[in-house]
Amino acid sequence: MEKLIALLIAAPLLGAVVLLVGGRRLDRVGHWVGTLLSTASFVVGVFLFADLLGRNAEHRTLIQHLWTWIPVEGFQADVTFRLDQLSMTFVLLITGVGSLIHLYSVGYMEHDERRRRFFGYLNLFLAAMLLLVLADNYLLLYVGWEGVGLASYLLIGFWQHKPSAATAAKKAFLVNRVGDMGLSIAIMLMFTTFGSFAFGPVFGHVDGATEGKLTAIGLLLLLAACGKSAQVPLQSWLGDAMEGPTPVSALIHAATMVTAGVYLIVRSAAVFNAAPDAQLVVTVVGTVTLLFGAIVGCAKDDIKKALAGSTMSQIGYMVLAAGLGPIGYVFAIMHLVTHGFFKAGLFLGAGSVMHGMNDEVDMRKFGGLRKYMPVTFITFGLGYLAIIGFPGLSGFFSKDKIIEAAFAKGGTEGWILGGAALVGAAITAFYMTRVMLMTFFGEKRWQPDENGAEPHPHESPKVMTIPMIVLAVGSVFGGAFFSIGDRFLKWLEPVTGHSEGHSPVSAGEITIATMACLVIGVGIAWAQYGRRPVPAVAPRGSLLTRAARRDLLQDDFNHVVLVRGGEHLTRSLVYVDHTLVDGVVNGTAAGFGGLSGRLRRLQNGFARSYAVSMFGGAALLVAATLLMRAV
């Protein structure tokens, strides 16, 4: 079965090559080619999953070595794939949800003349993400990491005729390069510390490294994770990424790119377990981000940007759990999988709303759409209930486990982390209820567009609604399925490890607290948006509201600190270059030029001048000789 691992990557990679190189002759069937090859990868993943289930837990790691990439003495890099419980989970999520998004895109991109190219980029994205999670060493993982960055740039900026889309693609690319520098330096530090960057040697020799080096490696890996997973302080690209087609948002924000950082941290568990300071920073970053994203989501009127803030917040929960170590690794991945179901469904639902509303994204121009789009309303509503943690749905099982793990950290730290997670749950219930009420309830508020065309909301075609229904089923039953008999925990524990911790509060008390937060958040949203008419123009709001509309001033901060700071630094360097560096160089040249000009006068070509020089030199020699004898 090991020989099948490469097929997981080969199928979508073949699709990308065929669709991007094949030319216009494939325009009529290219979308089906891309969908078929993505689905083929999923089918191979199911076969491999079935094989792993038939093995004992200690024999569930499959290794496929293809070739030696860099055969240099003392520095060897192999193209080797590792399939274990952790990577298998990601394979099924990436290919399963990715194939549903491919199918949805057949209808969503039906009238786009560049649809074939779009599906080529989707296939390239899946291939790169699969390479990332299947790599058996950090250098090969880095290749997939950069491939995901390239594919996301191409997809976010797919409609490059829009200046906003082109700008968003460049922003995502540049911000991620900051995180990528962290990963590249971490790999270099691993090699100098362990003599290898393969998972086995690195994890096997962690005990022999100093805590300082492990902390440095952990912080650099966290920097990389912040870039890919849009965590503070590298989160500014995520909202702008909504400029891409909606299926791109579902793919990037649900099952692939933003989960890469969580995978990196959990895969590197051995490093973080031995570096408690780095682990602490991970929990701080996750906690700050889950609150940051939730607050931003409360103030957005653009339905996709509200969901983008939600993604940032939910990934924050996963990063928080990953930072808790063995207490939270399993639950970080569990929430990652359930989030893949309900968030993909929410984004596809948002795309369905846009499809029926002439691409309108302003929720203040929606209202009452449940009557016109019943399937979209039901599937979106189930995703909404899942994300707010409604009892029995997937988010209830996975997010509550993270909150329990936070309290189980113990001490003051546990109370702070657990309390912040509960506050985030209340805010999540508020902003997601706001999205539901503004979109599907109340009176219709849509108006004719600038061309005088009035929207005629209608249900999307089956090719779009079927993936939404499948994802809604996962949103409802996924969490319960994983929790029965601790099924998911037992599956991942051999790879990630697990410990219960010592929580000062019981699981029942935490459930009561989360339900109270849910009721409070829903109640406030209902009072503000359900009982009152939604104004056509957003009121000015409080200082916090205005700041949240501007993404809590993250772009303003970046502009002042980085852009203007960079400009001042550049000007200073130019000044130093002109005055000091050029001054020394030009001054030296001028000095030698002046000296040579003066020395040149001594060689004027006149015999009488040379005779006088010879006579003067002889006189000096005679005088010096007489003086020395006299002394």
C-alpha positions in Angstrom: 0.0 0.0 0.0 3.0 2.3 0.5 3.2 2.7 -3.3 -0.2 4.4 -3.4 0.9 7.4 -1.3 2.5 9.2 -4.2 -0.8 8.8 -6.2 -2.4 11.1 -3.7 -0.3 14.0 -4.9 0.2 12.8 -8.5 -3.5 12.9 -9.4 -4.2 16.6 -8.7 -0.7 17.5 -9.9 -1.4 15.8 -13.2 -4.7 17.8 -13.4 -2.8 21.0 -12.8 -0.3 20.3 -15.6 -3.0 19.1 -18.1 -5.3 22.0 -17.5 -2.6 24.8 -17.4 -0.7 23.5 -20.4 -3.4 21.8 -22.4 -4.8 25.0 -23.9 -8.2 26.0 -25.0 -9.1 22.6 -26.5 -9.9 21.6 -22.9 -12.1 24.5 -22.1 -15.3 22.5 -22.4 -14.2 19.6 -20.2 -11.4 21.1 -18.1 -13.6 21.6 -15.0 -14.7 18.0 -15.0 -11.1 16.8 -15.5 -10.0 18.8 -12.4 -12.9 17.5 -10.4 -12.4 13.9 -11.5 -8.7 14.0 -10.5 -9.4 15.6 -7.2 -12.0 12.9 -6.5 -9.5 10.2 -7.6 -7.1 11.4 -4.9 -9.9 11.2 -2.4 -10.7 7.6 -3.4 -7.0 6.6 -3.1 -7.0 8.3 0.4 -10.1 6.2 1.4 -8.3 3.0 0.3 -5.2 3.9 2.4 -7.4 4.9 5.3 -9.1 1.5 5.2 -5.6 -0.2 5.2 -4.5 1.8 8.2 -7.6 0.8 10.1 -6.7 -2.8 9.5 -3.4 -2.4 11.2 -2.4 -2.3 14.8 -1.8 1.3 16.1 2.0 0.8 16.3 2.1 -0.2 12.6 0.1 2.6 11.1 3.0 4.6 9.8 3.7 4.0 6.1 6.9 5.3 4.5 7.4 5.7 0.7 10.9 6.7 -0.5 10.9 7.9 -4.1 14.5 9.2 -4.7 17.3 11.1 -3.1 16.8 14.7 -3.9 20.2 16.2 -2.8 22.9 13.5 -2.4 25.7 15.6 -0.9 28.0 14.2 1.8 26.8 15.5 5.1 23.7 17.0 3.6 21.1 14.6 2.2 17.6 15.4 1.3 15.1 12.7 0.3 11.8 12.8 -1.4 10.1 10.6 1.1 6.4 10.5 2.2 5.1 9.6 5.6 1.5 8.5 6.0 0.4 8.1 9.6 -2.8 8.9 11.6 -2.1 12.7 11.6 -1.3 13.0 7.9 -4.1 10.6 7.0 -6.6 12.9 8.8 -5.4 15.8 6.7 -5.4 13.8 3.5 -9.1 12.9 3.9 -10.0 16.4 4.8 -8.1 18.1 2.0 -9.2 15.7 -0.7 -12.8 15.2 0.6 -13.7 18.9 1.2 -11.5 19.9 -1.8 -13.4 17.6 -4.2 -16.8 19.0 -2.9 -15.5 22.5 -3.6 -14.4 21.5 -7.0 -17.9 20.2 -7.7 -19.5 23.4 -6.4 -17.1 25.5 -8.6 -18.5 23.8 -11.7 -21.7 25.7 -11.2 -20.3 28.8 -9.5 -17.7 29.5 -12.3 -20.0 28.3 -15.1 -19.9 31.6 -17.0 -16.2 32.5 -16.4 -14.3 32.3 -19.6 -11.1 31.3 -17.7 -12.8 28.4 -15.8 -10.3 25.8 -17.1 -7.4 27.8 -15.6 -9.2 28.2 -12.3 -9.6 24.4 -12.0 -5.9 24.0 -12.8 -5.0 26.4 -10.0 -7.4 24.4 -7.6 -5.6 21.2 -8.5 -2.2 22.8 -8.0 -3.4 24.0 -4.6 -4.5 20.5 -3.5 -1.2 18.9 -4.8 0.9 21.4 -2.8 -1.1 21.0 0.3 -0.9 17.2 0.1 2.9 17.4 -0.4 3.0 19.6 2.8 1.2 17.1 5.0 2.8 14.0 3.5 6.4 15.1 3.6 8.7 13.1 5.9 11.2 16.0 6.4 11.0 19.7 6.9 12.8 20.6 3.6 10.2 18.7 1.5 7.5 20.2 3.7 8.9 23.6 2.8 8.5 22.8 -0.9 4.8 22.1 -0.3 4.6 25.2 2.0 5.8 27.4 -0.8 3.6 25.7 -3.4 0.6 26.5 -1.3 1.7 30.1 -1.1 2.1 30.3 -4.9 -1.3 28.6 -5.5 -3.0 30.9 -3.0 -1.5 34.0 -4.8 -2.9 32.7 -8.1 -6.3 32.0 -6.7 -6.8 35.1 -4.6 -5.8 37.2 -7.6 -7.7 35.1 -10.2 -9.8 38.1 -11.2 -6.7 40.2 -11.7 -8.7 42.7 -13.8 -9.9 44.0 -10.4 -7.2 46.2 -8.8 -8.5 45.1 -5.3 -8.0 41.4 -6.2 -4.5 42.0 -7.5 -3.6 44.0 -4.4 -5.0 41.3 -2.1 -3.0 38.6 -3.8 0.2 40.5 -3.5 -0.6 41.3 0.1 -1.2 37.6 1.0 2.0 36.6 -0.8 4.2 39.2 0.9 2.8 38.7 4.4 3.3 34.9 4.1 6.8 35.5 3.0 7.5 36.9 6.4 6.3 33.6 8.0 8.2 31.6 5.4 11.5 33.2 6.5 10.8 31.8 10.0 10.4 28.3 8.6 13.5 28.5 6.4 15.6 29.7 9.3 14.1 27.0 11.6 15.1 24.3 9.1 18.7 25.7 9.0 18.9 25.7 12.8 17.6 22.1 12.9 20.3 21.0 10.5 23.1 22.7 12.5 21.6 21.3 15.8 20.6 17.8 14.8 22.6 17.2 11.6 19.3 16.5 9.8 15.9 18.0 9.0 14.1 14.7 8.7 11.3 14.1 11.2 12.8 10.9 12.7 16.3 12.3 13.5 15.0 15.6 14.7 12.3 14.3 17.0 14.6 11.4 18.2 17.4 13.7 19.3 15.4 16.5 20.9 16.6 15.5 24.4 20.2 16.2 23.3 19.6 19.8 22.3 19.6 22.8 24.7 16.3 24.3 25.7 17.5 27.7 24.2 17.9 26.2 20.7 14.6 24.3 21.0 12.9 27.5 22.0 14.4 29.4 19.1 13.3 26.6 16.7 9.8 26.6 18.2 9.4 30.3 17.9 10.5 30.3 14.3 8.0 27.5 13.5 5.3 29.6 15.3 6.2 32.6 13.1 5.7 30.4 10.0 2.4 29.1 11.4 1.2 32.7 12.0 1.7 33.5 8.4 -0.1 30.5 6.9 -2.8 30.4 9.6 -3.4 34.2 9.8 -2.6 34.5 13.4 -1.5 37.7 15.2 0.7 39.5 14.1 0.5 38.2 10.5 -3.2 38.1 10.1 -3.8 41.1 7.9 -4.0 39.2 4.6 -7.0 37.0 5.5 -9.8 39.5 5.1 -8.4 40.9 1.8 -8.2 37.3 0.5 -12.0 37.5 0.1 -11.4 39.2 -3.2 -10.9 35.8 -4.8 -13.9 33.7 -6.1 -15.9 32.3 -3.2 -14.8 28.7 -3.7 -11.3 29.9 -3.1 -12.4 31.3 0.2 -14.0 28.0 1.1 -10.8 26.1 0.1 -8.3 28.4 1.8 -10.3 29.1 4.9 -11.7 25.7 5.7 -9.6 22.7 4.8 -6.2 23.7 3.5 -4.0 26.8 3.7 -5.1 28.2 7.1 -4.8 24.8 8.7 -1.2 24.3 7.6 0.1 26.3 10.6 -1.8 24.1 13.0 -0.5 21.0 11.3 3.1 22.4 11.6 2.8 22.9 15.3 1.2 19.6 16.1 3.6 17.7 13.8 6.5 19.4 15.7 5.0 18.3 19.1 8.4 16.8 20.2 10.1 20.2 19.8 7.4 22.2 21.6 7.1 19.7 24.4 10.7 20.3 25.2 10.4 24.1 24.9 7.8 25.3 27.4 8.5 29.0 26.7 7.7 28.5 23.0 4.6 26.6 24.0 3.5 29.5 26.2 3.9 31.9 23.3 1.8 29.6 21.1 -1.1 29.7 23.6 -0.8 33.5 23.9 -0.9 34.0 20.1 -3.9 31.6 19.8 -5.8 33.3 22.6 -5.2 36.8 21.3 -6.2 35.8 17.8 -9.4 34.0 18.8 -10.6 37.2 20.4 -9.2 39.5 17.7 -10.9 37.6 14.9 -14.2 37.4 16.8 -14.3 41.1 17.5 -13.5 41.9 13.8 -16.3 39.5 12.7 -18.8 41.4 14.7 -18.4 44.6 12.7 -18.3 43.4 9.1 -21.2 44.0 6.8 -19.6 42.0 4.0 -20.8 38.4 4.5 -17.5 36.9 3.3 -15.4 39.2 5.5 -17.5 38.4 8.5 -16.8 34.7 7.9 -13.1 35.6 7.4 -13.0 37.1 10.9 -14.7 33.9 12.1 -12.0 31.8 10.5 -9.2 33.7 12.1 -10.9 33.3 15.5 -11.6 29.5 15.0 -8.0 28.9 14.0 -7.0 30.8 17.1 -8.9 28.2 19.1 -6.9 25.4 17.4 -3.5 27.2 18.0 -4.5 27.7 21.6 -5.2 24.0 21.9 -1.9 23.1 20.1 0.0 25.3 22.6 -1.4 23.4 25.5 0.8 20.4 24.5 -0.4 16.8 25.0 -3.5 18.1 26.8 -4.8 19.8 23.6 -3.1 18.4 20.5 -5.9 15.9 19.7 -8.6 18.5 20.2 -6.8 21.1 18.0 -7.0 18.6 15.1 -10.5 17.5 16.0 -11.7 21.1 15.8 -9.7 21.6 12.7 -11.7 18.7 11.0 -15.1 19.8 12.2 -14.3 23.4 11.3 -13.5 22.1 7.8 -17.1 20.9 7.5 -19.0 23.8 8.8 -16.8 26.6 7.6 -16.6 25.2 4.1 -20.4 24.9 4.2 -20.8 28.5 5.4 -18.5 29.9 2.7 -20.3 27.9 0.0 -23.6 29.1 1.4 -22.3 32.7 1.2 -21.4 32.0 -2.4 -24.9 30.6 -3.1 -26.4 33.8 -1.6 -24.1 35.9 -3.8 -25.0 33.7 -6.8 -28.7 34.6 -6.3 -28.1 38.3 -5.5 -26.0 39.4 -8.4 -22.7 39.0 -6.5 -23.9 41.4 -3.7 -21.9 40.8 -0.5 -23.4 43.6 1.8 -25.7 41.9 4.3 -27.5 45.2 4.8 -28.9 44.7 1.3 -30.1 41.1 2.0 -33.0 40.1 4.3 -35.7 37.5 4.1 -33.7 35.2 1.8 -34.9 32.1 3.6 -38.1 32.3 1.5 -36.2 32.3 -1.8 -33.3 30.0 -1.0 -34.6 27.3 1.3 -31.7 24.8 0.7 -29.1 27.5 1.2 -30.9 28.6 4.3 -31.1 25.2 5.9 -27.5 24.2 5.1 -26.1 27.6 6.1 -28.2 27.4 9.3 -26.8 24.0 10.3 -23.3 25.3 9.8 -24.2 28.3 11.9 -25.5 26.1 14.7 -22.4 24.0 14.5 -20.0 26.9 14.8 -21.7 28.5 17.8 -21.6 25.1 19.6 -25.3 24.2 19.6 -25.7 21.0 21.7 -25.2 17.8 19.6 -23.6 19.4 16.6 -20.0 19.1 15.6 -18.7 22.4 17.1 -20.3 21.6 20.5 -18.0 18.5 20.8 -14.8 20.0 19.4 -14.7 23.5 20.7 -15.9 22.5 24.2 -13.0 20.1 24.4 -10.6 22.9 23.7 -12.2 25.0 26.5 -11.9 22.0 28.8 -8.3 21.6 27.9 -7.6 25.2 28.5 -8.9 25.0 32.0 -7.0 21.7 32.5 -3.8 23.7 32.0 -4.2 24.5 35.7 -3.3 27.5 37.8 -3.8 31.1 36.9 -2.8 30.4 33.3 -5.6 27.8 33.0 -8.2 30.3 34.3 -7.1 33.0 31.9 -7.0 30.8 28.9 -10.3 29.1 29.7 -12.0 32.4 30.5 -10.8 33.9 27.2 -12.0 30.9 25.3 -15.5 31.3 26.9 -15.6 35.0 26.0 -14.7 34.0 22.5 -17.6 31.5 22.4 -20.1 34.2 23.4 -18.8 36.6 20.8 -18.9 33.8 18.2 -22.6 33.3 19.0 -23.2 37.0 18.6 -21.6 37.6 15.3 -22.8 34.4 13.6 -26.4 35.1 14.8 -26.0 38.6 13.3 -25.0 37.1 10.0 -28.0 34.7 10.0 -30.5 37.5 11.0 -29.2 40.1 8.5 -29.1 37.6 5.6 -32.1 35.3 6.0 -34.6 37.0 8.3 -36.5 40.3 8.4 -37.8 42.2 5.4 -36.1 42.3 2.1 -33.7 45.2 1.7 -32.2 44.7 -1.7 -32.2 47.6 -4.2 -31.4 48.0 -7.9 -27.7 48.1 -8.6 -25.9 50.9 -10.4 -27.2 49.7 -13.7 -30.8 49.6 -12.6 -31.0 45.8 -12.4 -32.8 44.5 -9.3 -31.7 41.2 -7.8 -34.0 38.2 -8.2 -32.9 35.8 -5.5 -33.2 32.2 -6.4 -31.9 28.8 -5.2 -28.6 27.7 -6.7 -28.4 24.7 -9.1 -27.9 21.2 -7.7 -24.2 21.1 -8.6 -23.8 23.8 -6.0 -26.4 22.7 -3.4 -25.3 19.0 -3.2 -21.8 19.8 -1.8 -23.5 22.2 0.6 -25.8 19.4 1.8 -22.9 17.0 2.2 -21.0 19.5 4.3 -24.1 20.2 6.4 -24.3 16.5 7.2 -20.7 16.6 8.4 -21.4 19.8 10.4 -24.2 18.0 12.2 -22.8 14.5 12.8 -19.0 14.9 12.6 -18.3 15.9 16.2 -20.6 13.2 17.7 -19.0 10.5 15.4 -15.5 11.5 16.5 -16.5 11.6 20.2 -18.2 8.3 20.6 -15.9 6.0 22.6 -13.2 8.7 22.3 -12.8 7.5 18.7 -10.8 10.4 17.4 -8.6 10.6 20.5 -7.6 6.9 20.2 -6.9 7.4 16.5 -4.4 10.3 16.9 -2.9 9.6 20.4 -0.1 7.3 19.0 1.2 10.2 17.0 0.4 13.3 19.1 0.3 11.8 22.6 -2.3 12.8 25.1 -2.7 13.7 28.8 -5.8 14.6 30.7 -4.4 17.5 32.8 -6.0 18.6 36.0 -9.0 20.8 35.5 -10.3 22.8 38.4 -13.8 22.6 36.9 -15.8 19.6 35.7 -16.8 18.9 32.1 -20.5 19.5 33.1 -19.7 22.9 34.6 -17.9 23.9 31.4 -20.8 22.8 29.3 -23.2 24.9 31.4 -20.8 27.9 31.0 -20.6 27.5 27.3 -24.3 27.2 26.9 -24.7 30.4 29.0 -22.3 32.1 26.7 -24.2 30.9 23.7 -27.5 32.1 25.0 -26.0 35.5 25.9 -24.5 36.0 22.5 -27.6 34.9 20.6 -29.8 37.0 22.8 -27.8 40.2 22.3 -27.7 39.7 18.6 -31.5 39.0 18.5 -32.2 42.2 20.5 -30.1 44.2 18.1 -30.8 42.7 14.7 -33.9 40.5 15.1 -36.3 42.9 16.9 -35.2 46.0 15.1 -35.1 47.0 11.4 -31.6 46.8 9.9 -30.6 50.3 8.8 -29.4 50.6 5.1 -26.3 52.4 6.3 -24.3 51.2 9.3 -24.4 53.7 12.2 -21.2 55.3 13.2 -21.0 53.2 16.3 -18.5 53.2 19.2 -14.8 53.6 19.0 -14.3 49.8 19.2 -16.9 49.3 16.5 -15.2 51.7 14.2 -11.8 50.1 14.9 -13.2 46.6 14.3 -14.5 47.8 10.9 -11.0 48.7 10.1 -9.8 45.2 11.3 -8.7 46.7 14.7 -6.3 49.0 12.8 -4.0 46.2 11.8 -3.4 47.7 8.4 -2.9 51.2 9.9 -0.4 49.7 12.3 1.4 47.9 9.5 1.4 51.1 7.5 2.8 53.3 10.3 5.3 50.8 11.7 6.4 48.8 8.6 5.6 50.9 5.5 6.5 54.3 6.9 9.2 52.8 9.1 10.6 51.1 6.1 10.5 54.4 4.1 12.4 56.2 6.9 14.9 53.4 7.2 15.5 53.4 3.5 16.0 57.2 3.4 18.4 56.9 6.3 20.4 54.2 4.5 20.4 56.3 1.4 21.7 59.3 3.3 24.4 57.2 5.0 25.3 55.7 1.6 25.6 59.2 0.0 27.3 61.0 2.8 29.5 58.3 4.5 30.1 55.5 2.1 30.2 57.7 -1.1 32.0 60.4 0.9 34.8 58.0 1.9 35.1 56.5 -1.6 34.9 59.8 -3.5 37.1 61.5 -0.9 39.8 58.8 -1.2 39.7 59.1 -5.0 39.9 62.9 -4.9 42.8 62.8 -2.4 44.8 60.4 -4.6 43.9 62.5 -7.7 45.2 65.7 -6.1 48.4 63.9 -4.9 49.0 62.5 -8.3 48.5 65.9 -9.9 51.1 67.4 -7.6 53.6 64.6 -8.2 53.1 64.9 -11.9 54.6 68.4 -11.8 57.9 66.9 -10.8 58.1 65.1 -14.1 57.8 68.0 -16.6 60.2 66.8 -19.2 62.8 69.6 -18.9 66.5 68.6 -18.5 67.3 71.7 -16.4 64.6 70.7 -13.8 66.0 67.2 -13.5 69.6 68.6 -13.2 68.5 70.9 -10.4 66.8 67.9 -8.7 70.0 65.8 -9.0 72.1 68.7 -7.8 69.8 69.3 -4.8 69.8 65.6 -3.9 73.6 65.4 -4.1 73.9 68.5 -1.9 71.6 67.0 0.7 73.6 63.7 0.8 76.8 65.6 1.3 75.3 67.8 4.0 73.9 64.7 5.8 77.3 63.0 5.6 79.2 65.9 7.1 76.6 66.3 9.8 76.9 62.7 10.9 80.7 62.9 11.1 80.6 66.1 13.1 78.3 64.4 15.6 
